[in-house]
Amino acid sequence: MRTVLAEDGALLREGLAALLDRFGFPVVATVADADALIAAVAEHAPDLVVTDIRMPPGFTDEGLRAAVRLRRANPALPVVALSQYVETSYAADLLDSGNGTGVGYLLKDRVGDVREFLAALRRVAAGETVIDPEVVRKLLRRNPLAGLSNREREVLGLIAEGCSNAGIAERLVVSEAAVNKHVGNIFAKLGLVPGEDRNRRVLATLTYLGDRTAG
């Protein structure tokens, strides 16, 4: 699992590189800024990218934008983004990149639990989407479902169970066209812009689960 690591903090960068090398993620390049990350991926064609979100020169979202750019060029490239703070907008942008698989958003504190961190990397490398529980909890504090009708809430609940539109139509004994319309309305009301349908279903599910937890 050849890995490119992007982290501007020298001590954390070297520590992460040593950890990854030790546990089956040989690091083929370590870089300290977003431009170097893009160049390293082009040069080494890694199997996994682990990147900080805030890097020079602005220390805002340079790493995030680089990650999104990389996944637009290669949607199958697994990317794990690390952040010091919970930023739900960052999570949404990352989930909307690529093809909705093989992406992770973790807080740096999670790196302290080596077993959990490595497990998350393996899951992302295998094509899963891994979101830090703290990010999910922050998403859950909002109440964006107030504008949904009862039927739309019912459809969203079935989306959260993993049902396809056809499966929802069968469960509710309605036409698939009706379900498609409900799903479109749900995405619009939740502010999930058109893109990869799977990504929007993931985000809608997180929103639904958050509303249930908050309640």
TAVEN-V506868 format. One line per field, one symbol per residue. psi: psi as a letter, one per 30 degrees, with the letter a starting at -180 (. if undefined). A space follows every 50 residues. Layout:
psi->???
This chain:
psi->ikkkkjkfjeeeeeeeeeeeeehgikjfkklgleeeeeeeeeefilfkkj klejllffhdgeeeeeeeeefeeiffjkkkkkkfljjeeeeeeefflbgg lhkljkkfffffjeeeeeeeeeeeffglkkkkeeeeeeeffligfefkle eeeeeeeeeffgkleeeeeeefhlleeeeeeeeeeeeeffgjlkbjeeee eeeeeeeeeeeeee.
